[in-house]
Amino acid sequence: MLITIYQGNDQRMKPSDVNVVIDVIRAFTVAHYAFLKGVKEIWLVGSVESAINLKEHFTDILLAGEVRGLPISGFDLDNSPATIANHKDLNGKVLVQKTTNGVKAALNALNAKEIYVTGFSNAKTTAEYIKKKWTNAEKQVEINIVASHPLGDDDLACAEYLKNIIEEDKDCLSKEEVINRIQRSCVTEKFFDPEQKEFNPVDIEYCVQELNSPFIMRINKTRQIPTIERVDIY
């Protein structure tokens, strides 16, 4: 396998077999917990206006996301995994996500045969699934891993962790090392800044939990709107 790590939400990569887009804090941690709460699927959009227009036509959908990390006026949900994990009425719902880094990076990464998204919470499961599926391919498999935050070490640490697992690197990052890098990332700082009360420090607790969930999150790019779907793997 040829695995390349990119960083940033505006990467334009050549066509590949697999693209994996990472957003630890917080979009794809939110997506993971949303599926755990019974969400049916997640539509990805590139603008606030697109999300609101969809809501006018599909009144049962729920809009979730942020601009510059902050809640969006007119949206049903913010970009908080703590909010999603404690929501009591998500079963069977459709979410629409609009975020600054993860969603934007995912929409820029559709030129692959398969596209997966993950935070740290589902990274190990995603990596093991990819390794199992593609290890015995007849040709060299090209895999791009996108750490969507342009500066944050949280996504980059997770990308390296995922790559190490796929490659079965004996000197791979430990789970504890990745968690430490997430917690020390510049992206995390605002969650513990008493002057920025709009950011919930409990979110970071959710972002650093590695869960043994029985599914991966794959983007269906054949839909009119690119859609994250839960794919059960065992």
N, CA and C of each residue as an Amber inpcrd file, in Angstrom:
protein
   702
   0.8410000  -1.1960000   0.0000000   0.0000000   0.0000000   0.0000000
   0.8800000   1.2510000   0.0000000   0.4330000   2.2430000  -0.7340000
   1.0790000   3.5400000  -0.7350000   0.1800000   4.5070000   0.0240000
   0.6030000   4.8990000   1.2240000  -0.2180000   5.7360000   2.0860000
   0.4360000   7.1030000   2.2440000  -0.3210000   8.1450000   1.9310000
   0.1780000   9.5080000   2.0260000  -0.7170000  10.3130000   2.9620000
  -0.0980000  11.0590000   3.8710000  -0.8500000  11.9320000   4.7710000
  -0.7890000  13.3630000   4.2610000  -1.9380000  13.9970000   4.2110000
  -2.0470000  15.4120000   3.8510000  -2.6440000  16.1590000   5.0450000
  -2.3710000  17.4560000   5.1100000  -2.9750000  18.2560000   6.1700000
  -3.6320000  19.4900000   5.5690000  -4.8680000  19.7540000   6.0380000
  -5.6010000  20.9270000   5.5790000  -6.9340000  20.5610000   4.9700000
  -7.8580000  21.5320000   4.9610000  -9.2120000  21.2550000   4.4760000
  -9.3980000  21.5260000   2.9920000  -8.3520000  22.0070000   2.3200000
  -8.4890000  22.3730000   0.9050000  -7.5730000  21.5620000   0.0030000
  -7.2080000  20.3730000   0.4420000  -6.3310000  19.5270000  -0.3550000
  -7.0260000  19.0630000  -1.6380000  -6.3030000  19.1090000  -2.7410000
  -6.8040000  18.6130000  -4.0240000  -5.8990000  17.4690000  -4.4570000
  -6.3320000  16.2740000  -4.2050000  -5.4970000  15.1060000  -4.4380000
  -5.8540000  14.4310000  -5.7500000  -4.8850000  13.7410000  -6.3140000
  -5.1630000  12.9810000  -7.5240000  -6.0620000  11.8030000  -7.1740000
  -6.7710000  11.2400000  -8.1560000  -7.6540000  10.1030000  -7.8860000
  -6.8930000   8.9610000  -7.2130000  -7.5620000   8.3190000  -6.2530000
  -6.9260000   7.2400000  -5.4950000  -7.9270000   6.1280000  -5.2410000
  -7.4610000   5.0770000  -4.5840000  -8.3600000   3.9910000  -4.2070000
  -9.1770000   4.3570000  -2.9760000  -8.4960000   4.9380000  -1.9820000
  -9.1510000   5.2410000  -0.7120000  -8.7270000   6.6270000  -0.2320000
  -9.6890000   7.4120000   0.1870000  -9.4180000   8.6380000   0.9280000
 -10.0460000   8.5050000   2.3150000  -9.3000000   8.8850000   3.3330000
  -9.8090000   8.9080000   4.6960000  -9.6750000  10.3350000   5.2100000
 -10.7800000  10.9210000   5.6430000 -10.7650000  12.3000000   6.1260000
 -10.9920000  12.2990000   7.6340000 -10.1000000  12.9690000   8.3490000
 -10.1240000  12.9680000   9.8120000 -10.5040000  14.3510000  10.3330000
 -11.4410000  14.3830000  11.2630000 -11.7310000  15.5910000  12.0320000
 -12.0480000  15.1510000  13.4550000 -11.0420000  15.2460000  14.3130000
 -11.1860000  14.7960000  15.6970000 -12.0210000  15.7920000  16.4960000
 -11.6760000  17.0830000  16.3630000 -12.3500000  18.1520000  17.1160000
 -13.0400000  19.0870000  16.1370000 -14.3040000  18.7610000  15.6460000
 -15.1450000  17.7760000  16.2810000 -16.0640000  17.0380000  15.3020000
 -16.0530000  17.4170000  14.0330000 -17.1240000  17.0170000  13.1140000
 -17.3640000  15.5090000  13.0460000 -16.2860000  14.7340000  12.9120000
 -16.5180000  13.3110000  12.6940000 -16.5470000  12.5180000  13.9960000
 -16.1980000  13.1710000  15.1030000 -16.5580000  12.6220000  16.4040000
 -18.0570000  12.7930000  16.6140000 -18.5720000  13.9610000  16.2320000
 -20.0250000  14.1890000  16.2570000 -20.7400000  13.1550000  15.4010000
 -20.2440000  12.9210000  14.1950000 -20.8830000  11.9520000  13.2950000
 -20.9010000  10.5550000  13.9180000 -19.8030000  10.1660000  14.5390000
 -19.7220000   8.8490000  15.1740000 -20.7790000   8.6990000  16.2630000
 -20.8590000   9.6820000  17.1500000 -21.8520000   9.6050000  18.2270000
 -23.2710000   9.7130000  17.6790000 -23.4500000  10.4330000  16.5890000
 -24.7810000  10.5220000  15.9780000 -25.2580000   9.1480000  15.5120000
 -24.3640000   8.3970000  14.8820000 -24.7490000   7.0480000  14.4580000
 -24.9910000   6.1340000  15.6680000 -24.2130000   6.3160000  16.7150000
 -24.4510000   5.5380000  17.9290000 -25.8190000   5.8350000  18.5310000
 -26.3180000   7.0560000  18.2960000 -27.6330000   7.4510000  18.8050000
 -28.7630000   7.1210000  17.8390000 -28.4330000   6.4420000  16.7300000
 -29.4770000   5.9660000  15.8310000 -29.7530000   6.8150000  14.6130000
 -28.9140000   7.8220000  14.3470000 -29.1030000   8.6280000  13.1440000
 -29.0380000   7.7430000  11.9060000 -29.9120000   8.0170000  10.9530000
 -30.0020000   7.1940000   9.7460000 -28.8550000   7.4580000   8.7860000
 -28.5740000   8.7400000   8.5120000 -27.5140000   9.1280000   7.5940000
 -27.2020000  10.6050000   7.7930000 -26.0660000  11.0320000   7.2250000
 -25.6280000  12.4140000   7.3940000 -25.2960000  12.9990000   6.0280000
 -25.9710000  14.0820000   5.6620000 -25.7080000  14.7730000   4.4100000
 -24.6510000  15.8400000   4.6350000 -23.7400000  15.9690000   3.6850000
 -22.6590000  16.9420000   3.8040000 -22.8780000  18.1080000   2.8480000
 -22.8220000  19.3130000   3.3750000 -23.0070000  20.5010000   2.5280000
 -21.8890000  21.5030000   2.7980000 -21.6320000  22.3210000   1.8010000
 -20.5150000  23.2320000   1.8810000 -20.8300000  24.6200000   2.3760000
 -22.1070000  24.9280000   2.5780000 -22.4510000  26.2800000   3.0070000
 -23.6610000  26.2680000   3.9300000 -23.7610000  27.3220000   4.7320000
 -24.9190000  27.4970000   5.6010000 -26.1830000  27.6280000   4.7690000
 -26.0840000  28.3670000   3.6710000 -27.2470000  28.5970000   2.8110000
 -27.7850000  27.2900000   2.2370000 -26.8870000  26.3940000   1.8300000
 -27.3180000  25.0950000   1.2930000 -28.0620000  24.2940000   2.3400000
 -27.5580000  24.3250000   3.5700000 -28.2130000  23.5880000   4.6510000
 -29.6080000  24.1370000   4.9230000 -29.7240000  25.4450000   5.0040000
 -31.0250000  26.0590000   5.2920000 -32.0070000  25.8250000   4.1550000
 -31.5380000  25.8470000   2.9210000 -32.4090000  25.5520000   1.7760000
 -32.9320000  24.1200000   1.8440000 -32.0940000  23.1930000   2.2560000
 -32.5390000  21.8070000   2.3970000 -33.6160000  21.6900000   3.4710000
 -33.4520000  22.4240000   4.5510000 -34.4280000  22.3990000   5.6480000
 -35.7920000  22.8880000   5.1780000 -35.8100000  23.8120000   4.2390000
 -37.0800000  24.3250000   3.7200000 -37.8220000  23.2630000   2.9220000
 -37.0740000  22.3370000   2.3250000 -37.6920000  21.2860000   1.5020000
 -37.9010000  19.9790000   2.2650000 -37.0410000  19.7350000   3.2460000
 -37.1280000  18.5050000   4.0400000 -37.2040000  18.9170000   5.5060000
 -38.3980000  19.1440000   5.9760000 -38.5750000  19.7630000   7.2960000
 -38.1830000  18.8530000   8.4500000 -38.0730000  17.5500000   8.2120000
 -37.7350000  16.6230000   9.2930000 -36.2380000  16.4900000   9.5350000
 -35.4040000  17.0010000   8.6310000 -33.9620000  16.8790000   8.8300000
 -33.4940000  17.8070000   9.9420000 -32.3340000  17.4950000  10.4950000
 -31.7420000  18.3200000  11.5450000 -30.4270000  18.8980000  11.0420000
 -30.2670000  20.1990000  11.1770000 -29.0440000  20.8610000  10.7470000
 -28.0580000  20.8970000  11.9150000 -26.8330000  20.5020000  11.6560000
 -25.8070000  20.4750000  12.7020000 -24.5130000  21.0410000  12.1500000
 -23.8190000  21.8420000  12.9630000 -22.5340000  22.3310000  12.4890000
 -22.0510000  23.5720000  13.1840000 -21.0880000  24.2230000  12.5430000
 -20.4670000  25.4070000  13.1220000 -19.8290000  26.2470000  12.0280000
 -19.5930000  27.5060000  12.3470000 -18.7380000  28.3870000  11.5700000
 -17.7140000  28.9540000  12.5360000 -16.4320000  28.7220000  12.2510000
 -15.3490000  29.1190000  13.1510000 -15.5510000  28.5470000  14.5580000
 -16.0890000  27.3640000  14.6030000 -16.2850000  26.6640000  15.8650000
 -17.5480000  27.0190000  16.6150000 -18.2780000  28.0390000  16.1520000
 -19.4270000  28.5470000  16.8910000 -20.7390000  28.0550000  16.3010000
 -21.7830000  27.9130000  17.1270000 -23.0980000  27.4890000  16.6280000
 -23.6120000  28.4280000  15.5410000 -24.4600000  27.8840000  14.6730000
 -24.9840000  28.6350000  13.5360000 -26.4430000  28.9880000  13.7910000
 -26.7750000  30.2420000  13.6530000 -28.1590000  30.6830000  13.8200000
 -29.0560000  29.9620000  12.8180000 -30.1760000  29.4190000  13.2950000
 -31.0980000  28.6970000  12.4310000 -30.8390000  27.2010000  12.3670000
 -29.7130000  26.7500000  12.9310000 -29.4080000  25.3170000  12.9540000
 -30.0280000  24.6830000  14.2010000 -30.3320000  23.3890000  14.0920000
 -30.9360000  22.6680000  15.2150000 -29.9040000  22.2580000  16.2620000
 -28.6770000  21.9940000  15.8050000 -27.6400000  21.4630000  16.6850000
 -26.3110000  22.1660000  16.4050000 -25.4610000  22.2000000  17.4140000
 -24.1270000  22.7400000  17.2060000 -23.1870000  21.6140000  16.7730000
 -21.9120000  21.7920000  16.9830000 -20.9270000  20.7910000  16.5730000
 -20.3130000  20.1050000  17.7870000 -21.1380000  19.8540000  18.7890000
 -20.6550000  19.3080000  20.0560000 -20.9700000  17.8270000  20.1830000
 -19.9540000  16.9690000  20.3410000 -20.2470000  15.5510000  20.5750000
 -20.9770000  15.3200000  21.8930000 -20.7290000  16.1700000  22.8880000
 -21.4510000  16.0320000  24.1570000 -22.9360000  16.2610000  23.9560000
 -23.2900000  17.2540000  23.1360000 -24.6990000  17.5150000  22.8220000
 -25.3300000  16.3170000  22.1320000 -24.6490000  15.7900000  21.1300000
 -25.1780000  14.6610000  20.3560000 -25.3040000  13.4190000  21.2290000
 -24.2790000  13.1400000  22.0150000 -24.2700000  11.9210000  22.8330000
 -25.3820000  11.9150000  23.8680000 -25.8490000  13.1010000  24.2600000
 -26.8910000  13.1900000  25.2840000 -28.2530000  13.5800000  24.7190000
 -28.3510000  13.6160000  23.3930000 -29.6310000  13.9390000  22.7560000
 -30.5740000  12.7430000  22.8630000 -31.8440000  13.0080000  23.1090000
 -32.7770000  11.9090000  23.3760000 -33.6660000  11.5360000  22.1900000
 -33.5350000  12.2340000  21.0570000 -34.4560000  11.9700000  19.9530000
 -33.7540000  12.0740000  18.6030000 -32.7970000  11.1780000  18.3640000
 -32.0920000  11.1740000  17.0890000 -32.3490000   9.9090000  16.2800000
 -32.9830000   8.9310000  16.8560000 -33.1780000   7.6490000  16.1810000
 -33.9590000   7.8240000  14.8790000 -33.3560000   7.3660000  13.7800000
 -33.9920000   7.4380000  12.4760000 -33.9160000   8.7910000  11.7950000
 -33.2630000   9.7450000  12.4130000 -33.1840000  11.0920000  11.8580000
 -32.0980000  11.2020000  10.7860000 -32.2390000  12.2140000   9.9430000
 -31.2080000  12.5870000   8.9800000 -30.5750000  13.8860000   9.4480000
 -29.2420000  13.8790000   9.5740000 -28.5200000  15.0960000   9.9120000
 -27.9370000  15.7190000   8.6470000 -27.8230000  17.0240000   8.6600000
 -27.0700000  17.7480000   7.6420000 -25.9190000  18.4300000   8.3590000
 -24.6930000  18.1420000   7.9200000 -23.5270000  18.7230000   8.5630000
 -22.8700000  19.7750000   7.6850000 -22.5540000  20.9130000   8.3030000
 -21.7360000  21.9430000   7.6720000 -20.6880000  22.3640000   8.6970000
 -19.3980000  22.0910000   8.4240000 -18.3520000  22.4820000   9.3580000
 -17.1810000  23.0940000   8.6000000 -16.3310000  23.7610000   9.3630000
 -15.2320000  24.5220000   8.7730000 -14.1600000  23.6360000   8.1590000
 -13.8130000  22.5490000   8.8350000 -12.6850000  21.7350000   8.3830000
 -13.0900000  20.3500000   7.8770000 -13.6880000  19.5370000   8.7340000
 -13.9600000  18.1570000   8.3530000 -14.8550000  18.0180000   7.1410000
 -15.9950000  18.7000000   7.1610000 -16.9290000  18.5750000   6.0370000
 -16.3180000  19.1540000   4.7650000 -15.6690000  20.3000000   4.8900000
 -15.0320000  20.8930000   3.7100000 -13.9860000  19.9580000   3.1260000
 -13.1530000  19.3680000   3.9740000 -12.1220000  18.4380000   3.5030000
 -12.7380000  17.2150000   2.8460000 -13.8320000  16.7140000   3.4230000
 -14.4990000  15.5380000   2.8540000 -15.0650000  15.8370000   1.4670000
 -15.6630000  17.0010000   1.3080000 -16.2210000  17.3690000   0.0020000
 -15.1230000  17.5720000  -1.0390000 -13.9100000  17.8480000  -0.5940000
 -12.7730000  17.9770000  -1.5010000 -12.0650000  16.6500000  -1.7440000
 -12.5650000  15.5750000  -1.1440000 -11.8740000  14.2830000  -1.2060000
 -12.7300000  13.1930000  -1.8460000 -13.6240000  13.5810000  -2.7320000
 -14.5640000  12.6200000  -3.3110000 -14.0010000  11.8660000  -4.5200000
 -12.7640000  12.1740000  -4.9110000 -12.1900000  11.5560000  -6.1090000
 -11.4480000  10.2640000  -5.7830000 -12.1000000   9.3940000  -5.0250000
 -11.5310000   8.0860000  -4.6890000 -12.6120000   7.0280000  -4.8550000
 -12.1860000   5.7830000  -4.9880000 -13.1570000   4.6970000  -5.0940000
 -13.9770000   4.5960000  -3.8180000 -13.3220000   4.7650000  -2.6770000
 -14.0300000   4.7420000  -1.4000000 -13.5090000   5.8800000  -0.5260000
 -14.4320000   6.5110000   0.2010000 -14.0870000   7.6230000   1.0780000
 -14.6500000   7.3290000   2.4550000 -13.7900000   7.4100000   3.4590000
 -14.2000000   7.1900000   4.8380000 -13.9340000   8.4560000   5.6490000
 -14.7030000   8.6390000   6.7090000 -14.4450000   9.7380000   7.6380000
 -14.3520000   9.1650000   9.0430000 -13.5880000   9.8500000   9.8800000
 -13.4510000   9.3830000  11.2540000 -12.8550000  10.4740000  12.1280000
 -13.1470000  10.3680000  13.4260000 -12.3770000  11.0720000  14.4450000
 -11.4680000  10.0450000  15.0920000 -10.8820000  10.3920000  16.2300000
 -10.0780000   9.4080000  16.9500000 -10.9430000   8.2760000  17.4750000
 -12.1700000   8.5730000  17.8480000 -13.0420000   7.5820000  18.4720000
 -13.2510000   6.3410000  17.6170000 -13.1810000   6.4900000  16.2970000
 -13.4270000   5.3600000  15.3990000 -12.2320000   5.0770000  14.4870000
 -11.0870000   5.6800000  14.7850000  -9.9250000   5.5580000  13.9030000
  -9.3860000   4.1300000  13.8410000  -9.2570000   3.4810000  14.9980000
  -8.7120000   2.1240000  15.0130000  -9.6070000   1.1720000  14.2340000
 -10.9080000   1.2680000  14.4430000 -11.8490000   0.4160000  13.7120000
 -11.7520000   0.6700000  12.2160000 -11.6600000   1.9350000  11.8270000
 -11.5570000   2.2950000  10.4100000 -10.2720000   1.7520000   9.8090000
  -9.1660000   1.9060000  10.5130000  -7.8760000   1.4320000  10.0190000
  -7.8670000  -0.0840000   9.8440000  -8.4010000  -0.7860000  10.8180000
  -8.4170000  -2.2520000  10.7310000  -9.3170000  -2.7310000   9.6000000
 -10.4120000  -2.0200000   9.3660000 -11.2940000  -2.3650000   8.2480000
 -10.5690000  -2.1730000   6.9160000  -9.8970000  -1.0500000   6.7530000
  -9.1760000  -0.7670000   5.5130000  -8.0750000  -1.8010000   5.2950000
  -7.3320000  -2.1030000   6.3430000  -6.2470000  -3.0840000   6.2390000
  -6.7820000  -4.4380000   5.7840000  -7.8680000  -4.8680000   6.3910000
  -8.4470000  -6.1670000   6.0480000  -8.9790000  -6.1910000   4.6210000
  -9.6070000  -5.1080000   4.2040000 -10.2330000  -5.0870000   2.8870000
  -9.2340000  -4.9850000   1.7530000  -8.1440000  -4.2310000   1.9630000
  -7.2630000  -3.8830000   0.8510000  -5.9070000  -4.5720000   0.8840000
  -5.5860000  -5.3280000   1.9260000  -4.2450000  -5.9160000   2.0380000
  -3.9170000  -6.8440000   0.8800000  -4.8630000  -7.6280000   0.4190000
  -4.5900000  -8.6300000  -0.6200000  -5.0110000  -8.1750000  -2.0160000
  -5.0400000  -6.8690000  -2.2280000  -5.3940000  -6.3490000  -3.5480000
  -4.3430000  -6.7660000  -4.5760000  -4.7760000  -6.9180000  -5.8230000
  -3.8800000  -7.4030000  -6.8730000  -2.8710000  -6.3430000  -7.3020000
  -3.1600000  -5.0910000  -7.0500000  -2.2280000  -4.0230000  -7.4060000
  -1.9700000  -3.1550000  -6.1790000  -0.9820000  -2.2900000  -6.3140000
  -0.6920000  -1.3890000  -5.1940000  -1.8870000  -0.4740000  -4.9410000
  -2.2910000  -0.4000000  -3.7090000  -3.4370000   0.4120000  -3.3170000
  -2.9380000   1.7770000  -2.8540000  -3.5350000   2.8270000  -3.4090000
  -3.1720000   4.1880000  -3.0300000  -4.1960000   4.7190000  -2.0270000
  -3.7020000   5.1060000  -0.8630000  -4.5550000   5.5930000   0.2230000
  -4.0810000   6.9830000   0.6440000  -4.9960000   7.9300000   0.6500000
  -4.7160000   9.2640000   1.1570000  -5.4220000   9.4460000   2.4950000
  -4.7010000   9.9520000   3.4670000  -5.2910000  10.2750000   4.7580000
  -5.1940000  11.7840000   4.9430000  -6.3370000  12.4190000   5.1680000
  -6.3800000  13.8790000   5.2700000  -6.6380000  14.2920000   6.7100000
  -5.6650000  14.9480000   7.3220000  -5.8510000  15.5790000   8.6290000
  -6.4540000  16.9530000   8.3490000  -7.7490000  17.1010000   8.5740000
  -8.4650000  18.2320000   7.9790000  -8.1240000  19.5870000   8.5770000
  -7.7540000  19.6510000   9.8430000  -7.4180000  20.9520000  10.4170000
  -6.0600000  21.4090000   9.8810000  -5.9810000  22.6270000   9.3680000
  -4.7320000  23.0760000   8.7300000  -3.5370000  23.1460000   9.6720000
  -3.7850000  23.3390000  10.9700000  -2.6940000  23.5350000  11.9210000
  -2.6860000  22.5280000  13.0630000  -3.8110000  21.9170000  13.3700000
  -3.9500000  21.1370000  14.5870000  -3.2050000  19.8150000  14.5770000
  -2.4970000  19.5510000  15.6630000  -1.8040000  18.2680000  15.8010000
  -2.7650000  17.1440000  16.1590000  -3.9940000  17.4920000  16.5490000
  -4.9800000  16.4680000  16.8950000  -5.2970000  15.5830000  15.6960000
  -5.6220000  16.2080000  14.5810000  -5.9340000  15.4330000  13.3740000
  -4.6920000  14.7450000  12.8170000  -3.5500000  15.4200000  12.8980000
  -2.3140000  14.8390000  12.3710000  -1.9040000  13.6140000  13.1810000
  -2.0140000  13.6860000  14.5010000  -1.6940000  12.5290000  15.3410000
  -2.5970000  11.3500000  15.0060000  -3.8670000  11.6380000  14.8120000
  -4.8260000  10.5820000  14.4760000  -4.5070000   9.9860000  13.1100000
  -4.1010000  10.8380000  12.1560000  -3.7370000  10.3550000  10.8170000
  -2.5310000   9.4180000  10.8890000  -1.5320000   9.7930000  11.6800000
  -0.3450000   8.9460000  11.8270000  -0.6970000   7.6240000  12.5050000
  -1.5760000   7.6860000  13.4920000  -2.0360000   6.4820000  14.2030000
  -2.7400000   5.5340000  13.2390000  -3.6180000   6.0760000  12.4240000
  -4.3550000   5.2700000  11.4650000  -3.4070000   4.6350000  10.4490000
  -2.4730000   5.4180000   9.9410000  -1.4780000   4.9120000   8.9850000
  -0.6450000   3.7980000   9.6040000  -0.1960000   3.9930000  10.8350000
   0.6110000   2.9740000  11.5190000  -0.1380000   1.6570000  11.6450000
  -1.4260000   1.7260000  11.9670000  -2.2150000   0.5000000  12.1300000
  -2.3530000  -0.2270000  10.8010000  -2.6330000   0.5020000   9.7450000
  -2.7840000  -0.1280000   8.4280000  -1.4850000  -0.8060000   8.0070000
  -0.3800000  -0.1330000   8.2700000   0.9240000  -0.6590000   7.8460000
   1.5120000  -1.6580000   8.8390000   0.8190000  -1.8700000   9.9620000
   1.3030000  -2.7620000  11.0180000   2.7070000  -2.3670000  11.4690000
   2.9020000  -1.0880000  11.6460000   4.1830000  -0.5370000  12.0740000
   4.4300000  -0.9180000  13.5420000   5.5180000  -1.6350000  13.7830000
   5.8230000  -2.0970000  15.1420000   6.1540000  -0.9360000  16.0820000
   6.6070000   0.1580000  15.5120000   6.9390000   1.3340000  16.3230000
   5.8260000   2.3760000  16.2840000   4.6120000   1.8980000  16.1220000
   3.4810000   2.8070000  15.9350000   3.1920000   3.6110000  17.1980000
   2.5070000   4.7150000  16.9780000   2.0450000   5.5270000  18.0970000
   1.1080000   4.7080000  18.9680000   1.2360000   4.8710000  20.2500000
   0.2750000   4.2290000  21.1480000  -0.9840000   5.0720000  21.2430000
  -2.0470000   4.4410000  21.6970000  -3.2970000   5.1740000  21.9240000
  -3.0580000   6.3280000  22.8850000  -2.2880000   6.0880000  23.9210000
  -2.0220000   7.1100000  24.9350000  -1.2610000   8.2990000  24.3490000
  -0.3280000   8.0350000  23.4430000   0.4230000   9.1170000  22.8010000
  -0.4910000   9.9760000  21.9380000  -1.3970000   9.3500000  21.2320000
  -2.3280000  10.0970000  20.3910000  -3.2350000  10.9590000  21.2530000
  -3.7620000  10.3820000  22.3180000  -4.6320000  11.1370000  23.2190000
  -3.8920000  12.3450000  23.7810000  -2.6370000  12.1460000  24.1570000
  -1.8420000  13.2430000  24.7000000  -1.6620000  14.3620000  23.6770000
  -1.4200000  13.9910000  22.4230000  -1.2440000  15.0070000  21.3740000
  -2.5520000  15.7410000  21.0840000  -3.6630000  15.0220000  21.1360000
  -4.9570000  15.6780000  20.9630000  -5.1880000  16.6930000  22.0750000
  -4.9250000  16.2650000  23.3030000  -5.1680000  17.1340000  24.4540000
  -4.2590000  18.3570000  24.4600000  -3.0750000  18.2440000  23.8650000
  -2.1150000  19.3490000  23.8610000  -2.1700000  20.1640000  22.5720000
  -3.0450000  19.7870000  21.6600000  -3.1380000  20.4880000  20.3800000
  -3.6020000  21.9290000  20.5780000  -3.1700000  22.8050000  19.6680000
  -3.6250000  24.1950000  19.7170000  -5.1340000  24.2960000  19.5360000
  -5.7340000  23.3100000  18.8830000  -7.1880000  23.3140000  18.6590000
  -7.9360000  23.1350000  19.9780000  -7.3170000  22.4450000  20.9080000
  -7.9550000  22.1250000  22.1860000  -7.9670000  23.3140000  23.1460000
  -7.0470000  24.2170000  22.9750000  -6.8300000  25.2800000  23.9640000
  -8.0810000  26.0810000  24.2780000  -8.8500000  26.4120000  23.2470000
 -10.0220000  27.2820000  23.4680000 -11.0920000  26.6270000  24.3270000
 -11.0860000  25.3060000  24.3860000 -12.0920000  24.6050000  25.1890000
 -11.8300000  24.7590000  26.6930000 -10.6300000  25.1590000  27.0320000
 -10.2730000  25.3320000  28.4450000  -9.9180000  26.7910000  28.7610000
 -10.2670000  27.6680000  27.8340000 -10.0450000  29.1000000  28.0350000
 -11.2750000  29.6940000  28.7190000 -11.1510000  30.1950000  29.9430000
 -12.3300000  30.7380000  30.6500000 -12.9610000  31.9290000  29.9530000
 -12.2330000  32.5300000  29.0070000 -12.7860000  33.6580000  28.2530000
 -13.6090000  33.1950000  27.0500000 -13.5740000  31.9010000  26.7480000
 -14.3150000  31.3770000  25.5900000 -15.3110000  30.3160000  26.0670000
 -16.3070000  30.7810000  26.7720000 -17.2790000  29.8960000  27.4130000
 -18.1860000  29.1770000  26.4120000 -18.1840000  29.6140000  25.1630000
 -19.0150000  28.9660000  24.1500000 -18.4770000  27.5880000  23.7650000
 -17.2450000  27.2730000  24.1840000 -16.6620000  25.9660000  23.8980000
 -16.7110000  25.1030000  25.1630000 -17.2960000  23.9080000  25.0210000
 -17.5360000  23.0180000  26.1520000 -16.3490000  22.0740000  26.3500000
 -15.6280000  22.1710000  27.4750000 -14.4740000  21.2860000  27.6860000
 -14.8470000  19.8060000  27.7220000 -16.0970000  19.5050000  28.0120000
 -16.5360000  18.1020000  28.0240000 -16.4230000  17.4860000  26.6250000
 -16.5260000  18.3120000  25.5880000 -16.3730000  17.8020000  24.2210000
 -15.0530000  17.0600000  24.0450000 -13.9940000  17.5750000  24.6500000
 -12.6810000  16.9450000  24.4880000 -12.6670000  15.5510000  25.1100000
 -13.4110000  15.3710000  26.1880000 -13.5100000  14.0400000  26.7960000
 -14.0800000  13.0350000  25.8020000 -15.0690000  13.4630000  25.0260000
 -15.6350000  12.5790000  24.0100000 -14.6590000  12.3640000  22.8530000
 -13.9140000  13.3960000  22.5050000 -13.0100000  13.3150000  21.3600000
 -11.8230000  12.3920000  21.5910000 -11.4730000  12.1270000  22.8490000
 -10.3020000  11.2860000  23.1240000 -10.6820000   9.8760000  23.5720000
 -11.9380000   9.5320000  23.4600000 -12.3570000   8.1630000  23.7880000
 -12.2560000   7.2750000  22.5510000 -11.5270000   6.1810000  22.6690000
 -11.4590000   5.2050000  21.5850000 -12.5380000   4.1590000  21.8390000
 -13.4990000   4.0750000  20.9240000 -14.6420000   3.1910000  21.1000000
 -14.5330000   1.9820000  20.1770000 -15.0290000   0.8720000  20.6400000
 -15.0340000  -0.3510000  19.8300000 -16.4070000  -0.4900000  19.1670000
 -16.6840000   0.3910000  18.2360000 -17.9860000   0.3830000  17.5650000
 -17.9780000  -0.5940000  16.3910000 -19.1130000  -1.2350000  16.1170000
 -19.1440000  -2.2650000  15.0690000 -19.4140000  -1.7170000  13.6730000
 -18.9650000  -0.5080000  13.3960000 -19.2240000   0.0800000  12.0790000
 -18.1520000   1.0990000  11.7240000 -18.0710000   1.3600000  10.4100000
 -17.2410000   2.4590000   9.9190000 -18.1730000   3.4570000   9.2390000
 -17.6470000   4.6360000   8.9420000 -18.4550000   5.6900000   8.3070000
 -17.9040000   5.9440000   6.9060000 -18.7230000   5.6570000   5.9130000
 -18.3000000   5.7650000   4.5130000 -19.1760000   6.7730000   3.7860000
 -18.5660000   7.5660000   2.9200000 -19.3270000   8.5360000   2.1390000
 -19.8400000   7.8790000   0.8570000 -21.1360000   7.9900000   0.6470000
 -21.7480000   7.5740000  -0.6110000 -21.7720000   8.7950000  -1.5220000
 -20.8860000   8.8210000  -2.5070000 -20.7800000   9.9780000  -3.3900000
 -21.7030000   9.8760000  -4.5950000 -22.4380000   8.7680000  -4.7120000
 -23.3670000   8.6220000  -5.8330000 -24.7010000   9.2980000  -5.5550000
 -24.9420000   9.6710000  -4.3330000 -26.1700000  10.3770000  -3.9760000
 -26.1070000  11.8150000  -4.4890000 -27.2690000  12.4380000  -4.6520000
 -27.3010000  13.8240000  -5.0970000 -26.5500000  14.7310000  -4.1290000
 -26.6480000  14.4180000  -2.8470000 -25.8700000  15.0980000  -1.8090000
 -24.9210000  14.0660000  -1.2040000 -23.6080000  14.3270000  -1.1850000
 -22.6990000  13.3530000  -0.5620000 -23.1570000  13.0060000   0.8500000
 -23.2270000  11.7110000   1.1350000 -23.8800000  11.2420000   2.3540000
 -22.9860000  10.2870000   3.1250000 -22.7840000  10.5780000   4.4110000
 -22.0850000   9.6140000   5.2710000 -23.0790000   8.5310000   5.6680000
 -22.6860000   7.2910000   5.4440000 -23.5270000   6.1630000   5.8100000
 -22.7940000   5.2780000   6.8260000 -23.5540000   4.7520000   7.7320000
 -23.0130000   3.7650000   8.6650000 -22.9380000   2.4200000   7.9540000
 -21.7510000   1.8080000   7.9880000 -21.5540000   0.4920000   7.3720000
 -21.1560000  -0.4720000   8.4770000 -22.0530000  -1.3730000   8.8200000
 -21.7580000  -2.3480000   9.8700000 -20.7520000  -3.3640000   9.3380000
 -19.7440000  -3.6730000  10.1420000 -18.6620000  -4.5500000   9.6630000
 -18.6020000  -5.8730000  10.4210000 -19.3550000  -5.9980000  11.5110000
 -19.4590000  -7.2950000  12.1980000 -20.5950000  -7.2120000  13.1970000
